[in-house]
């Protein structure tokens, strides 16, 4: 059974990410008096996360997956992951990591994204015709691991640009 049929345009899933990206980058909802309640963030997260879960359920029941389905799924997954991890860093995660690991924790993200990228690449090469022994994992996981690696790399850049890995500067009186 397919959750997402050809009747459901993939653009609708990707278009639903626009408000999420706006909330994240506009910073409007971090201004005093305009904050969004935590429960609303949780509901939004559950809603977006459920889309990704449905993609995985849908993929697991198919022998072949349409190219645009995997592109849409990885785009939705990567965007949700980027926004969720970015919000966690903005809302105290970066300060915690700086306190725990020092200012170099952002550079340590290189190890995470390189490892995820290498595993994703290895899983993606499983599809090559010249490979004689194949790993018995779902082949669609490779692009998701590569997308996760790209998200970690994008977050590293954002952390360094915004200097989230630096201790807070003392306020001038």
N, C-alpha and C positions, 0 to 999 in steps of 0.2 A: 504494500500500500504506500502510495506517495503522499506525503503531507503537502508538498508543493508541486502542483501540477502545472502544465503549460498554460493553464488559465490564469495563474497568478503571475503577474509580471515581476521579473526579478528586480526591475528598477524600483518597484514599490518597497522592497526590503532595503535597498540601498538608500532610497529617498527618506526612509524613516530614520536614518542616521543623521540627517541634517539638523534636526532640533537638538539631538544629543551633542553634536559637535558645537553647535551654537552655545548651548548652556556651558560647555566646558571652556571654550576659548573666549567668550564674551566677558566673562568675569562679572557680569551684572548681578548674578545671584550670590556673589560673595560680598557685596556691599552691605553695610549695616542697614537693617530694616528690610532688606530684600532677599534674605537667605531663604533657600528652599528647605523645608523640614527634612530631617534625616530619613523619615519613613518614606517620603516621596522619592528620594534617591534610591532607597532600597527597592521600592516598587518598580522604578524605571530599570534598575539593574536586573531584577528578576525577569521583567518583561523582555528585555533585550537578550539576556542570557538564555531564556527559553527558546528564542528563535534559533540560536546556535544549537541547542540540544535537539530541536526538531530537525535541523539539517543533519546532524549526526545520526539520528534515528532513521531518517529518510534514506541516507546513504547506506546504512548498514543493511537495509532490506533490498538493495538493488544490485544487480549484477554489473551494470554499467551506469556511470553517472555522466550527465550532460556537462559539457565544458562550462557553460555559463552558470550552471548550478554551483560548481565548485568555485568559480570565480566570485560569485555573489556570496557564498558561504564564507570564504576566506576574507573577503572584504568586510562583511558584517562582523566576523570574529575579531579581526585585527583592529577595527575601529573601536569596538566595545572594549577590547583589552587595553588599547591605548588610552582611552578616556578613563576607564576604571583605575588603571595603575597611575595615571597622571593625577587624578583626583585624590587618590590615596597619598601620593607624594605631597601634593599641595596642602592637604589637610593634616599634616603632621608626620607623614611617613618619611619625608626627606630629612626633617629635623631629627627624627629618631635614628635614621641610618647614619647621619653625620655624627651624632653623639656616640653611636655604637662602633662605627667603622672608621670615623674620621673623614676628612674631606676627599679622600681618594676612593670612596665607595663608587663614585660615578665611573671612574676608570676601571674598576673591577667589573662593571657591567659588560665590558668587552669579553670577558671570559664566558659570561652567560650567553651572550648572543652568538659568539663563535661556536660554542658547544651546540646550542640549539640549531644553528645553521648547518653544522656538519652532520648532525643526526638527521635533520630534514633532507639534506642533500643525499645522504646515504639511502634514506627511505625512498626518495624520488627516483634514484637510479635503479631501484628494484624493478621498475617497469621496462627497462631496456631489454631489447630482444637478445642481446649478446650475453646477458647474465643467465647463467645456467642454474644456479642455486638461489632460489628466491626466499626472502624472509616472509614468514607467514603473519604479517600484520596488515591491517587494511591499508591499501595503497593511497587512499585519500588523506591519510594522516601526515604525509610528507609536506604537502603545501601548507598545512596548518602549523607545523613546526617551523617552516621557513617564515611564515607570517609572524609567528611569535618572536623569532629572532629579529625580524625587521622592526617590530614594535619595541623590543628592548633597545635596539640601536637608536630608534627615533627618540625614545625617552631619555637615553643617555645624552643625546644632543640637546634636548630641551632642558635637562637638568643643568648642563654646563652653561648654556646661554643665559638661563635665568638665575644661575648661581645658587641653586637649591642645595648644593652640597657644601656651601659655606656656612659657618656659624652666623647667627643673626648679628647684624651690626648694631653697636650701641646707639641709642637714640640721642640726637643732639638736643640740648635744652634751649 
